[in-house]
Amino acid sequence: MAISLIYMAEENHYRYAAFMLLFGDIEFFIFLNIAGFLDKGYSISNNTISHLGIDSLPYIFNIAIIVLGLSEIAASMLLKKYSRAFLILLFTGGIGAMGVGMFNEHFGHIHLLFALLAFLSPSILSFFAMMKNKNILGYEWALMGSISIAALILYISGIYLGLGNGGMERMVMIPELIWVFQFAAVLYVKQ
């Protein structure tokens, strides 16, 4: 009886983790777009994503990305069946997201360090997620992570492929949001 209660509690932890990831992903995507729509001078192509955290309504973006980070940190604490590397990458991605919201672009190198963590950790994490889900979806997650890493390298190199720095930054972020959303949905359904 006690063993089955522990198993049920652990099973719910995975559902809670999945919910946290879904919630963080969705709320960030929604409020990122709301901030972009409300900031009249904002250009998706020419302004970085973090630029939304310093202009006319910075609290919308900053709170949304801090909540994203908190949801990733909470999920990392609930996913005990995954590898230590998986948990560390999910946790550091959450720290990176929170740092981006707390230290806007005016903080220079500190902001860039947190942004690198927020971008790089989920990209690498996709490969660890694939190792736990060796199916077509798992391979897609690794592909999304690869696209993000390639886009990040191009972005850091100043090669924007005609998308502008904001557009190239989205080429890093969007595949990450997609694979994390899919991973969380699969995690929720499997449990």
C-alpha positions in Angstrom: 0.0 0.0 0.0 2.7 2.5 1.0 4.7 1.7 -2.2 1.7 2.3 -4.4 1.1 5.6 -2.7 4.7 6.7 -3.3 4.4 5.6 -6.9 1.1 7.6 -7.3 2.7 10.6 -5.7 5.8 10.3 -8.0 3.5 9.8 -11.0 1.7 13.1 -10.1 5.0 14.9 -9.8 5.6 14.2 -13.5 2.2 15.5 -14.4 2.8 18.6 -12.3 6.2 19.1 -14.0 4.5 18.7 -17.4 1.9 21.3 -16.3 4.6 23.7 -15.2 6.5 23.4 -18.5 3.3 23.8 -20.5 2.2 26.8 -18.4 5.6 28.5 -18.6 5.8 27.9 -22.4 2.3 29.2 -23.2 2.3 32.2 -20.9 5.6 33.3 -22.1 4.6 33.0 -25.8 1.3 34.9 -25.2 2.9 37.7 -23.2 5.9 38.0 -25.4 3.5 38.7 -28.3 1.3 41.1 -26.2 4.4 43.1 -25.3 5.5 43.2 -28.9 2.0 44.3 -30.1 1.7 47.0 -27.4 5.2 48.5 -27.9 4.6 50.7 -30.9 8.2 51.2 -31.8 9.2 47.5 -31.5 10.4 45.7 -34.6 10.4 41.9 -34.6 13.2 41.9 -37.1 15.4 44.8 -35.8 15.0 44.6 -32.1 16.1 41.8 -29.8 13.5 39.8 -27.8 14.9 41.3 -24.6 14.4 44.8 -25.9 10.8 44.3 -24.9 12.1 44.3 -21.3 13.3 48.0 -21.4 10.8 50.0 -23.5 7.3 51.2 -22.9 5.8 48.2 -21.0 8.8 46.3 -19.6 7.0 44.6 -16.8 4.9 42.5 -19.3 8.0 40.8 -20.8 10.1 40.7 -17.6 7.4 39.1 -15.5 6.5 36.6 -18.3 10.1 35.5 -18.7 10.7 35.3 -14.9 7.6 33.1 -14.7 8.9 30.9 -17.5 12.2 30.5 -15.6 10.4 29.7 -12.3 8.3 27.1 -14.1 11.4 25.4 -15.6 13.1 25.4 -12.2 10.0 23.9 -10.5 9.7 21.2 -13.3 13.4 20.3 -12.8 12.8 19.6 -9.2 9.9 17.3 -10.0 11.5 15.2 -12.8 13.6 12.8 -10.8 13.4 9.9 -13.3 15.5 11.9 -15.8 19.2 12.1 -15.8 21.2 14.5 -13.6 22.3 16.3 -16.8 18.7 16.7 -17.8 17.8 18.2 -14.5 20.8 20.5 -14.4 20.1 21.8 -17.9 16.5 22.4 -17.2 17.4 24.2 -14.0 20.1 26.4 -15.6 17.7 27.2 -18.4 15.3 28.4 -15.8 18.0 30.5 -14.0 18.9 32.0 -17.4 15.3 32.9 -18.2 14.8 34.5 -14.7 18.1 36.4 -15.1 17.0 37.8 -18.4 13.9 39.2 -16.8 15.7 40.6 -13.7 18.8 42.0 -15.5 17.6 43.7 -18.7 19.7 44.7 -21.7 21.0 47.8 -19.7 23.1 45.3 -17.6 25.3 44.4 -20.5 27.4 41.3 -20.0 25.3 40.1 -17.1 22.2 40.1 -19.3 24.1 38.4 -22.1 25.3 35.6 -19.8 21.8 34.9 -18.6 20.5 35.1 -22.2 23.1 32.5 -23.3 22.0 30.2 -20.5 18.3 30.7 -21.4 19.0 29.9 -25.1 21.7 27.2 -24.8 20.4 25.0 -22.0 17.1 24.1 -23.6 18.8 23.4 -27.0 21.2 20.9 -25.4 18.4 19.6 -23.2 16.5 18.5 -26.3 19.1 15.7 -26.9 18.6 14.4 -23.3 14.9 14.4 -23.9 15.3 12.4 -27.1 17.4 9.8 -25.2 14.4 9.2 -22.9 11.9 9.2 -25.9 13.6 7.3 -28.7 10.8 7.7 -31.2 10.0 10.1 -34.1 9.0 12.9 -31.7 12.2 12.5 -29.7 14.2 12.8 -32.9 12.2 15.9 -33.8 13.1 17.4 -30.4 16.8 16.9 -31.1 16.3 18.4 -34.6 14.7 21.5 -32.9 17.6 21.7 -30.5 20.0 21.5 -33.4 18.2 24.2 -35.3 18.4 26.4 -32.2 22.1 25.7 -31.6 22.9 26.5 -35.3 20.8 29.7 -35.1 22.6 30.7 -31.9 26.0 30.2 -33.5 24.9 32.3 -36.5 23.4 34.9 -34.2 26.6 35.2 -32.1 28.6 35.4 -35.3 26.5 38.3 -36.5 25.1 36.3 -39.4 21.4 37.0 -39.5 20.4 35.5 -42.9 18.4 38.6 -43.8 16.2 38.2 -40.7 17.7 41.0 -38.6 19.0 40.3 -35.1 15.5 40.0 -33.7 14.4 37.6 -36.4 17.5 35.5 -35.9 17.0 35.4 -32.1 13.5 34.0 -32.8 15.1 31.3 -34.8 16.9 30.3 -31.6 13.8 30.7 -29.4 10.9 29.3 -31.4 12.2 25.7 -32.0 12.9 25.6 -28.2 9.4 26.6 -27.4 8.0 24.0 -29.8 10.0 21.1 -28.5 9.5 21.9 -24.9 5.7 22.2 -25.5 5.6 18.9 -27.2 7.8 17.2 -24.6 5.6 18.5 -21.8 2.4 17.3 -23.5 3.9 13.9 -24.0 5.1 13.8 -20.4 1.6 14.7 -19.2 -0.2 12.1 -21.4 2.3 9.3 -20.6 1.8 9.6 -16.8 
